[in-house]
Amino acid sequence: MGTVDGKDAREEGTQGNMPPPPGADAGRQAPPVPPAPPGYYPPYAGWYAPPPQAYGTATPSRRSSKPRIIGILLTLSGVLSIIMGVFMGAMLTNVVPWMTEWENNTSGMGEIDGQVIFMNNSPAAGANVTVVDLDLMASTNETGHYRILSVENGWHDIKVEMPGYKTFVKSVYVKILDAAGTSASSSGQGVTKADFQLQPGDGEKRLGDARTPGSKTGPMDENARRIIQSMGSVCAVVGLLLGSFALLGGYFAFRAERLGIVALGTLCGILSIGFAIGSGLAVIALILLLLSTDEFDKNAKRDTVNGIG
């Protein structure tokens, strides 16, 4: 038996183990086999399809509309939260007039005490002081002081008159006095003070805002007013912060990225209240987010493959 060249042996063995190419007929030269594309590897028998990465990045799967809906809901919730914070802040910092007052429905008697002076701070003796709606009157003494007793509590117009000087009218809230002569109202202590400084001239001039005579709506305590103003500032800041986080979550929801930030935005939208509508929208966004977390995960994996994140 003669020797066989090693190359011929290998080709003969390979051809014996592999099926003839398609279209090859017996006794005719088979067409040349094209070179295998990248990713094709000849197994022991047959061919198999290359992995998707052989021709570049795999085509991303189509996303549903849930991330976009979440983005819309969080954007609306964030805007409502900011509006709510600004509204509450403005209201509690006394932009709304009724926030500067509190209701005192009790009834009782009080006193009005004060001093009337001239422009040079000298006492105005002989000036007439009248509680207009109750028709109670008193005159100032040589030191310019006066006192009117047994005045029903509530708002009253006090008028000061003196020949040659302008007539002044001022609304004064009279507090209730107890038996010891101290104020029983939380608005202050002692009798009600009403001081005036006369100016030369004619006519009548009102000092301060006009009040309904006999009304029991008293001025708010200054400490309570400061507390409410501070609460207004806090509401404005909190509303702006929560609304900003909700808007940020909505932005990343549109992009189907940063699942953690989107979840934080939904929680901030719920806590922001946003006229209650904003919280409801954020709750719906949270439910949709729980149903579409896999879409955010797929997007994160795709960015990792592409070298983005």
C-alpha atoms as a printed R data frame, in Angstrom:
    type eleno elety resid chain resno       x       y       z
1   ATOM     1    CA   MET     A     1   0.000   0.000   0.000
2   ATOM     2    CA   GLY     A     2   1.472   3.374  -0.966
3   ATOM     3    CA   THR     A     3   1.767   6.423   1.244
4   ATOM     4    CA   VAL     A     4  -0.818   9.123   1.140
5   ATOM     5    CA   ASP     A     5   0.003  12.770   1.470
6   ATOM     6    CA   GLY     A     6  -1.137  14.211   4.797
7   ATOM     7    CA   LYS     A     7  -3.100  17.048   3.148
8   ATOM     8    CA   ASP     A     8  -4.934  14.607   0.898
9   ATOM     9    CA   ALA     A     9  -5.731  12.425   3.864
10  ATOM    10    CA   ARG     A    10  -7.167  15.357   5.793
11  ATOM    11    CA   GLU     A    11  -9.215  16.537   2.835
12  ATOM    12    CA   GLU     A    12 -10.421  13.048   2.134
13  ATOM    13    CA   GLY     A    13 -11.397  12.541   5.739
14  ATOM    14    CA   THR     A    14 -13.121  15.927   5.906
15  ATOM    15    CA   GLN     A    15 -15.025  15.360   2.699
16  ATOM    16    CA   GLY     A    16 -16.109  11.955   3.902
17  ATOM    17    CA   ASN     A    17 -17.550  13.388   7.092
18  ATOM    18    CA   MET     A    18 -19.304  16.445   5.609
19  ATOM    19    CA   PRO     A    19 -22.352  16.284   3.340
20  ATOM    20    CA   PRO     A    20 -21.842  17.493  -0.208
21  ATOM    21    CA   PRO     A    21 -22.737  21.125  -0.781
22  ATOM    22    CA   PRO     A    22 -26.216  21.804  -2.147
23  ATOM    23    CA   GLY     A    23 -26.416  21.434  -5.934
24  ATOM    24    CA   ALA     A    24 -23.359  19.245  -6.225
25  ATOM    25    CA   ASP     A    25 -23.968  16.380  -8.665
26  ATOM    26    CA   ALA     A    26 -22.010  13.210  -8.949
27  ATOM    27    CA   GLY     A    27 -19.234  13.464 -11.445
28  ATOM    28    CA   ARG     A    28 -19.310  17.304 -11.607
29  ATOM    29    CA   GLN     A    29 -17.202  19.849  -9.779
30  ATOM    30    CA   ALA     A    30 -19.136  21.381  -6.927
31  ATOM    31    CA   PRO     A    31 -19.344  25.226  -6.774
32  ATOM    32    CA   PRO     A    32 -16.934  26.891  -4.415
33  ATOM    33    CA   VAL     A    33 -18.210  27.283  -0.859
34  ATOM    34    CA   PRO     A    34 -18.326  30.980   0.173
35  ATOM    35    CA   PRO     A    35 -16.296  31.971   3.187
36  ATOM    36    CA   ALA     A    36 -18.135  31.747   6.488
37  ATOM    37    CA   PRO     A    37 -19.273  35.130   7.860
38  ATOM    38    CA   PRO     A    38 -18.125  36.254  11.298
39  ATOM    39    CA   GLY     A    39 -19.737  34.245  13.985
40  ATOM    40    CA   TYR     A    40 -20.218  31.068  11.920
41  ATOM    41    CA   TYR     A    41 -18.291  28.190  13.295
42  ATOM    42    CA   PRO     A    42 -18.328  24.725  11.623
43  ATOM    43    CA   PRO     A    43 -19.415  22.127  14.174
44  ATOM    44    CA   TYR     A    44 -18.953  18.472  13.742
45  ATOM    45    CA   ALA     A    45 -21.981  18.382  11.451
46  ATOM    46    CA   GLY     A    46 -23.913  21.146   9.717
47  ATOM    47    CA   TRP     A    47 -24.024  24.894  10.313
48  ATOM    48    CA   TYR     A    48 -25.720  26.991  12.968
49  ATOM    49    CA   ALA     A    49 -26.874  30.596  13.077
50  ATOM    50    CA   PRO     A    50 -24.506  33.176  14.584
51  ATOM    51    CA   PRO     A    51 -25.359  34.956  17.828
52  ATOM    52    CA   PRO     A    52 -27.037  38.384  17.433
53  ATOM    53    CA   GLN     A    53 -23.865  40.155  18.623
54  ATOM    54    CA   ALA     A    54 -22.053  38.936  15.491
55  ATOM    55    CA   TYR     A    55 -23.441  41.824  13.464
56  ATOM    56    CA   GLY     A    56 -23.490  44.525  16.165
57  ATOM    57    CA   THR     A    57 -25.866  45.529  18.953
58  ATOM    58    CA   ALA     A    58 -29.129  43.654  19.169
59  ATOM    59    CA   THR     A    59 -32.215  45.562  18.118
60  ATOM    60    CA   PRO     A    60 -33.946  46.835  21.295
61  ATOM    61    CA   SER     A    61 -37.347  45.491  22.040
62  ATOM    62    CA   ARG     A    62 -40.212  47.923  21.590
63  ATOM    63    CA   ARG     A    63 -41.321  49.645  24.788
64  ATOM    64    CA   SER     A    64 -44.898  50.066  25.888
65  ATOM    65    CA   SER     A    65 -46.475  53.456  26.560
66  ATOM    66    CA   LYS     A    66 -46.358  53.052  30.359
67  ATOM    67    CA   PRO     A    67 -43.114  55.023  30.904
68  ATOM    68    CA   ARG     A    68 -44.465  57.919  28.856
69  ATOM    69    CA   ILE     A    69 -47.742  57.925  30.805
70  ATOM    70    CA   ILE     A    70 -45.780  57.872  34.063
71  ATOM    71    CA   GLY     A    71 -43.782  60.873  32.855
72  ATOM    72    CA   ILE     A    72 -46.946  62.824  32.051
73  ATOM    73    CA   LEU     A    73 -48.542  62.020  35.415
74  ATOM    74    CA   LEU     A    74 -45.437  62.971  37.401
75  ATOM    75    CA   THR     A    75 -45.045  66.214  35.457
76  ATOM    76    CA   LEU     A    76 -48.622  67.223  36.260
77  ATOM    77    CA   SER     A    77 -48.173  66.188  39.889
78  ATOM    78    CA   GLY     A    78 -44.985  68.237  40.202
79  ATOM    79    CA   VAL     A    79 -46.579  71.353  38.715
80  ATOM    80    CA   LEU     A    80 -49.594  71.049  41.038
81  ATOM    81    CA   SER     A    81 -47.273  70.565  44.008
82  ATOM    82    CA   ILE     A    82 -45.372  73.771  43.237
83  ATOM    83    CA   ILE     A    83 -48.615  75.727  42.780
84  ATOM    84    CA   MET     A    84 -49.971  74.277  46.032
85  ATOM    85    CA   GLY     A    85 -46.836  75.233  47.959
86  ATOM    86    CA   VAL     A    86 -46.866  78.802  46.656
87  ATOM    87    CA   PHE     A    87 -50.603  79.150  47.356
88  ATOM    88    CA   MET     A    88 -50.339  77.845  50.916
89  ATOM    89    CA   GLY     A    89 -47.274  79.966  51.582
90  ATOM    90    CA   ALA     A    90 -48.997  83.099  50.326
91  ATOM    91    CA   MET     A    91 -52.151  82.415  52.309
92  ATOM    92    CA   LEU     A    92 -50.388  81.662  55.579
93  ATOM    93    CA   THR     A    93 -48.121  84.707  55.343
94  ATOM    94    CA   ASN     A    94 -51.158  86.984  55.600
95  ATOM    95    CA   VAL     A    95 -51.733  87.693  51.930
96  ATOM    96    CA   VAL     A    96 -55.323  86.630  52.592
97  ATOM    97    CA   PRO     A    97 -56.705  89.251  55.026
98  ATOM    98    CA   TRP     A    98 -58.847  86.927  57.123
99  ATOM    99    CA   MET     A    99 -55.740  85.012  58.162
100 ATOM   100    CA   THR     A   100 -54.758  87.994  60.343
101 ATOM   101    CA   GLU     A   101 -57.801  87.626  62.577
102 ATOM   102    CA   TRP     A   102 -59.455  85.135  64.882
103 ATOM   103    CA   GLU     A   103 -63.025  84.821  66.069
104 ATOM   104    CA   ASN     A   104 -63.970  85.632  69.670
105 ATOM   105    CA   ASN     A   105 -67.695  85.046  70.174
106 ATOM   106    CA   THR     A   106 -67.774  85.783  73.899
107 ATOM   107    CA   SER     A   107 -69.435  88.932  75.244
108 ATOM   108    CA   GLY     A   108 -68.497  91.189  78.135
109 ATOM   109    CA   MET     A   109 -67.535  94.707  79.170
110 ATOM   110    CA   GLY     A   110 -64.268  96.535  78.888
111 ATOM   111    CA   GLU     A   111 -62.660  99.953  79.250
112 ATOM   112    CA   ILE     A   112 -60.884 102.378  76.944
113 ATOM   113    CA   ASP     A   113 -57.944 104.356  78.243
114 ATOM   114    CA   GLY     A   114 -55.656 106.749  76.376
115 ATOM   115    CA   GLN     A   115 -53.951 110.096  76.020
116 ATOM   116    CA   VAL     A   116 -54.421 112.943  73.562
117 ATOM   117    CA   ILE     A   117 -51.421 115.183  72.792
118 ATOM   118    CA   PHE     A   118 -50.478 118.001  70.412
119 ATOM   119    CA   MET     A   119 -47.805 117.916  67.735
120 ATOM   120    CA   ASN     A   120 -45.205 119.153  70.254
121 ATOM   121    CA   ASN     A   121 -46.114 116.240  72.566
122 ATOM   122    CA   SER     A   122 -47.749 118.552  75.124
123 ATOM   123    CA   PRO     A   123 -51.019 117.231  76.652
124 ATOM   124    CA   ALA     A   124 -54.272 118.274  74.976
125 ATOM   125    CA   ALA     A   125 -56.625 119.117  77.816
126 ATOM   126    CA   GLY     A   126 -60.342 119.459  77.121
127 ATOM   127    CA   ALA     A   127 -60.484 117.264  73.998
128 ATOM   128    CA   ASN     A   128 -63.700 115.271  73.555
129 ATOM   129    CA   VAL     A   129 -63.380 111.492  73.028
130 ATOM   130    CA   THR     A   130 -66.507 109.628  71.875
131 ATOM   131    CA   VAL     A   131 -67.397 105.986  71.280
132 ATOM   132    CA   VAL     A   132 -69.455 106.726  68.183
133 ATOM   133    CA   ASP     A   133 -71.683 103.652  67.911
134 ATOM   134    CA   LEU     A   134 -72.403 103.519  71.685
135 ATOM   135    CA   ASP     A   135 -72.704 107.294  72.209
136 ATOM   136    CA   LEU     A   136 -70.308 107.213  75.168
137 ATOM   137    CA   MET     A   137 -68.139 110.301  75.693
138 ATOM   138    CA   ALA     A   138 -65.336 111.524  77.953
139 ATOM   139    CA   SER     A   139 -63.044 114.595  78.079
140 ATOM   140    CA   THR     A   140 -59.297 114.675  78.591
141 ATOM   141    CA   ASN     A   141 -57.896 116.082  81.832
142 ATOM   142    CA   GLU     A   142 -54.964 118.430  82.277
143 ATOM   143    CA   THR     A   143 -52.505 115.645  81.398
144 ATOM   144    CA   GLY     A   144 -54.457 114.730  78.257
145 ATOM   145    CA   HIS     A   145 -55.653 111.360  79.651
146 ATOM   146    CA   TYR     A   146 -59.187 110.015  79.439
147 ATOM   147    CA   ARG     A   147 -61.039 106.814  80.371
148 ATOM   148    CA   ILE     A   148 -64.365 105.449  79.181
149 ATOM   149    CA   LEU     A   149 -65.951 102.717  81.313
150 ATOM   150    CA   SER     A   150 -68.488  99.967  80.623
151 ATOM   151    CA   VAL     A   151 -67.796  99.550  76.922
152 ATOM   152    CA   GLU     A   152 -69.096  96.366  75.335
153 ATOM   153    CA   ASN     A   153 -66.275  94.276  73.938
154 ATOM   154    CA   GLY     A   154 -65.701  94.236  70.192
155 ATOM   155    CA   TRP     A   155 -64.790  96.819  67.566
156 ATOM   156    CA   HIS     A   156 -65.819 100.449  68.117
157 ATOM   157    CA   ASP     A   157 -65.066 103.743  66.379
158 ATOM   158    CA   ILE     A   158 -63.378 106.253  68.685
159 ATOM   159    CA   LYS     A   159 -63.624 109.925  67.671
160 ATOM   160    CA   VAL     A   160 -61.443 112.742  69.044
161 ATOM   161    CA   GLU     A   161 -62.559 116.368  68.556
162 ATOM   162    CA   MET     A   162 -61.091 119.726  69.569
163 ATOM   163    CA   PRO     A   163 -61.736 123.187  68.098
164 ATOM   164    CA   GLY     A   164 -59.037 124.257  65.624
165 ATOM   165    CA   TYR     A   165 -57.778 120.709  65.051
166 ATOM   166    CA   LYS     A   166 -58.671 117.878  62.726
167 ATOM   167    CA   THR     A   167 -61.151 115.287  63.921
168 ATOM   168    CA   PHE     A   168 -59.623 111.814  64.127
169 ATOM   169    CA   VAL     A   169 -61.558 108.524  63.978
170 ATOM   170    CA   LYS     A   170 -59.989 105.158  64.789
171 ATOM   171    CA   SER     A   171 -61.410 101.643  65.105
172 ATOM   172    CA   VAL     A   172 -60.423 100.055  68.420
173 ATOM   173    CA   TYR     A   173 -60.995  96.515  69.642
174 ATOM   174    CA   VAL     A   174 -62.190  96.598  73.251
175 ATOM   175    CA   LYS     A   175 -61.152  93.593  75.338
176 ATOM   176    CA   ILE     A   176 -63.190  91.983  78.093
177 ATOM   177    CA   LEU     A   177 -62.100  92.812  81.639
178 ATOM   178    CA   ASP     A   178 -62.562  90.494  84.610
179 ATOM   179    CA   ALA     A   179 -63.381  91.579  88.168
180 ATOM   180    CA   ALA     A   180 -59.718  92.345  88.895
181 ATOM   181    CA   GLY     A   181 -59.531  94.784  85.989
182 ATOM   182    CA   THR     A   182 -57.316  92.587  83.799
183 ATOM   183    CA   SER     A   183 -58.112  91.433  80.315
184 ATOM   184    CA   ALA     A   184 -59.931  88.127  79.984
185 ATOM   185    CA   SER     A   185 -59.134  88.029  76.277
186 ATOM   186    CA   SER     A   186 -56.118  86.254  74.830
187 ATOM   187    CA   SER     A   187 -55.380  89.350  72.745
188 ATOM   188    CA   GLY     A   188 -53.628  91.233  75.555
189 ATOM   189    CA   GLN     A   189 -53.647  92.404  79.143
190 ATOM   190    CA   GLY     A   190 -55.369  95.324  80.873
191 ATOM   191    CA   VAL     A   191 -57.669  97.985  79.481
192 ATOM   192    CA   THR     A   192 -57.774  98.904  75.804
193 ATOM   193    CA   LYS     A   193 -55.345 101.695  74.852
194 ATOM   194    CA   ALA     A   194 -56.234 104.357  72.269
195 ATOM   195    CA   ASP     A   195 -53.839 107.316  72.011
196 ATOM   196    CA   PHE     A   196 -54.150 110.263  69.610
197 ATOM   197    CA   GLN     A   197 -51.964 113.139  68.407
198 ATOM   198    CA   LEU     A   198 -53.881 116.194  67.192
199 ATOM   199    CA   GLN     A   199 -52.995 118.112  64.044
200 ATOM   200    CA   PRO     A   200 -54.074 121.662  63.214
201 ATOM   201    CA   GLY     A   201 -56.680 121.937  60.484
202 ATOM   202    CA   ASP     A   202 -60.255 121.129  59.549
203 ATOM   203    CA   GLY     A   203 -62.107 118.030  58.460
204 ATOM   204    CA   GLU     A   204 -62.156 114.413  59.576
205 ATOM   205    CA   LYS     A   205 -59.428 111.819  59.124
206 ATOM   206    CA   ARG     A   206 -59.569 108.078  59.752
207 ATOM   207    CA   LEU     A   207 -56.607 106.314  61.288
208 ATOM   208    CA   GLY     A   208 -56.130 102.669  60.267
209 ATOM   209    CA   ASP     A   209 -58.651 100.341  58.683
210 ATOM   210    CA   ALA     A   210 -62.376 100.665  59.285
211 ATOM   211    CA   ARG     A   211 -64.070  97.856  61.226
212 ATOM   212    CA   THR     A   212 -67.696  96.898  61.663
213 ATOM   213    CA   PRO     A   213 -68.863  98.363  65.004
214 ATOM   214    CA   GLY     A   214 -69.759  95.642  67.496
215 ATOM   215    CA   SER     A   215 -67.921  92.892  65.567
216 ATOM   216    CA   LYS     A   216 -66.303  90.258  67.794
217 ATOM   217    CA   THR     A   217 -63.518  89.457  65.365
218 ATOM   218    CA   GLY     A   218 -60.430  90.462  67.297
219 ATOM   219    CA   PRO     A   219 -56.862  91.049  66.115
220 ATOM   220    CA   MET     A   220 -54.687  87.941  66.069
221 ATOM   221    CA   ASP     A   221 -52.005  87.594  68.689
222 ATOM   222    CA   GLU     A   222 -48.603  88.624  67.317
223 ATOM   223    CA   ASN     A   223 -46.924  85.366  68.351
224 ATOM   224    CA   ALA     A   224 -49.626  83.346  66.619
225 ATOM   225    CA   ARG     A   225 -49.193  85.486  63.516
226 ATOM   226    CA   ARG     A   226 -45.444  84.828  63.430
227 ATOM   227    CA   ILE     A   227 -46.002  81.088  63.825
228 ATOM   228    CA   ILE     A   228 -48.481  81.054  60.934
229 ATOM   229    CA   GLN     A   229 -46.104  83.087  58.771
230 ATOM   230    CA   SER     A   230 -43.314  80.588  59.476
231 ATOM   231    CA   MET     A   231 -45.636  77.735  58.544
232 ATOM   232    CA   GLY     A   232 -46.371  79.513  55.284
233 ATOM   233    CA   SER     A   233 -42.675  79.754  54.440
234 ATOM   234    CA   VAL     A   234 -42.183  76.063  55.246
235 ATOM   235    CA   CYS     A   235 -45.147  75.069  53.061
236 ATOM   236    CA   ALA     A   236 -43.751  77.054  50.142
237 ATOM   237    CA   VAL     A   237 -40.276  75.503  50.419
238 ATOM   238    CA   VAL     A   238 -41.577  71.947  50.881
239 ATOM   239    CA   GLY     A   239 -43.955  72.319  47.945
240 ATOM   240    CA   LEU     A   240 -41.143  73.531  45.695
241 ATOM   241    CA   LEU     A   241 -38.805  70.694  46.719
242 ATOM   242    CA   LEU     A   242 -41.355  67.895  46.392
243 ATOM   243    CA   GLY     A   243 -42.598  69.298  43.103
244 ATOM   244    CA   SER     A   244 -39.054  69.510  41.733
245 ATOM   245    CA   PHE     A   245 -38.359  65.865  42.591
246 ATOM   246    CA   ALA     A   246 -41.636  64.843  40.934
247 ATOM   247    CA   LEU     A   247 -40.670  66.756  37.779
248 ATOM   248    CA   LEU     A   248 -37.239  65.091  37.805
249 ATOM   249    CA   GLY     A   249 -38.859  61.674  38.101
250 ATOM   250    CA   GLY     A   250 -41.147  62.535  35.204
251 ATOM   251    CA   TYR     A   251 -38.168  63.492  33.040
252 ATOM   252    CA   PHE     A   252 -36.428  60.149  33.587
253 ATOM   253    CA   ALA     A   253 -39.732  58.299  33.143
254 ATOM   254    CA   PHE     A   254 -39.998  59.735  29.622
255 ATOM   255    CA   ARG     A   255 -36.538  58.313  28.948
256 ATOM   256    CA   ALA     A   256 -37.294  55.013  30.760
257 ATOM   257    CA   GLU     A   257 -34.141  55.517  32.838
258 ATOM   258    CA   ARG     A   258 -33.164  55.755  36.499
259 ATOM   259    CA   LEU     A   259 -35.850  53.579  38.019
260 ATOM   260    CA   GLY     A   260 -34.863  54.683  41.536
261 ATOM   261    CA   ILE     A   261 -35.253  58.391  40.744
262 ATOM   262    CA   VAL     A   262 -38.614  57.776  39.073
263 ATOM   263    CA   ALA     A   263 -39.803  55.866  42.159
264 ATOM   264    CA   LEU     A   264 -38.604  58.719  44.398
265 ATOM   265    CA   GLY     A   265 -40.485  61.194  42.198
266 ATOM   266    CA   THR     A   266 -43.728  59.250  42.587
267 ATOM   267    CA   LEU     A   267 -43.356  59.231  46.394
268 ATOM   268    CA   CYS     A   268 -42.645  62.969  46.429
269 ATOM   269    CA   GLY     A   269 -45.692  63.546  44.251
270 ATOM   270    CA   ILE     A   270 -47.870  61.608  46.694
271 ATOM   271    CA   LEU     A   271 -46.537  63.532  49.712
272 ATOM   272    CA   SER     A   272 -46.885  66.914  48.032
273 ATOM   273    CA   ILE     A   273 -50.727  66.728  48.159
274 ATOM   274    CA   GLY     A   274 -51.001  69.088  45.159
275 ATOM   275    CA   PHE     A   275 -54.657  70.015  45.779
276 ATOM   276    CA   ALA     A   276 -55.250  66.242  46.284
277 ATOM   277    CA   ILE     A   277 -55.282  65.865  42.485
278 ATOM   278    CA   GLY     A   278 -51.488  65.725  42.370
279 ATOM   279    CA   SER     A   279 -51.365  62.945  44.939
280 ATOM   280    CA   GLY     A   280 -53.923  60.931  42.982
281 ATOM   281    CA   LEU     A   281 -51.915  61.290  39.790
282 ATOM   282    CA   ALA     A   282 -48.751  60.213  41.591
283 ATOM   283    CA   VAL     A   283 -50.505  57.121  42.981
284 ATOM   284    CA   ILE     A   284 -51.545  56.115  39.455
285 ATOM   285    CA   ALA     A   285 -47.966  56.701  38.285
286 ATOM   286    CA   LEU     A   286 -46.651  54.466  41.084
287 ATOM   287    CA   ILE     A   287 -49.015  51.648  40.088
288 ATOM   288    CA   LEU     A   288 -47.930  51.896  36.448
289 ATOM   289    CA   LEU     A   289 -44.299  51.967  37.547
290 ATOM   290    CA   LEU     A   290 -44.708  48.721  39.470
291 ATOM   291    CA   LEU     A   291 -46.201  47.163  36.338
292 ATOM   292    CA   SER     A   292 -43.368  48.307  34.067
293 ATOM   293    CA   THR     A   293 -40.188  47.946  36.111
294 ATOM   294    CA   ASP     A   294 -38.892  45.358  33.624
295 ATOM   295    CA   GLU     A   295 -38.887  47.996  30.867
296 ATOM   296    CA   PHE     A   296 -36.649  50.244  32.961
297 ATOM   297    CA   ASP     A   297 -34.385  47.241  33.713
298 ATOM   298    CA   LYS     A   298 -34.102  46.324  30.012
299 ATOM   299    CA   ASN     A   299 -33.201  49.891  29.193
300 ATOM   300    CA   ALA     A   300 -30.501  49.910  31.877
301 ATOM   301    CA   LYS     A   301 -29.012  46.658  30.516
302 ATOM   302    CA   ARG     A   302 -29.073  47.998  26.960
303 ATOM   303    CA   ASP     A   303 -27.194  51.124  28.064
304 ATOM   304    CA   THR     A   304 -24.615  48.970  29.770
305 ATOM   305    CA   VAL     A   305 -24.037  46.964  26.555
306 ATOM   306    CA   ASN     A   306 -23.653  50.169  24.578
307 ATOM   307    CA   GLY     A   307 -21.236  51.582  27.111
308 ATOM   308    CA   ILE     A   308 -23.548  54.446  28.114
309 ATOM   309    CA   GLY     A   309 -24.019  53.734  31.793
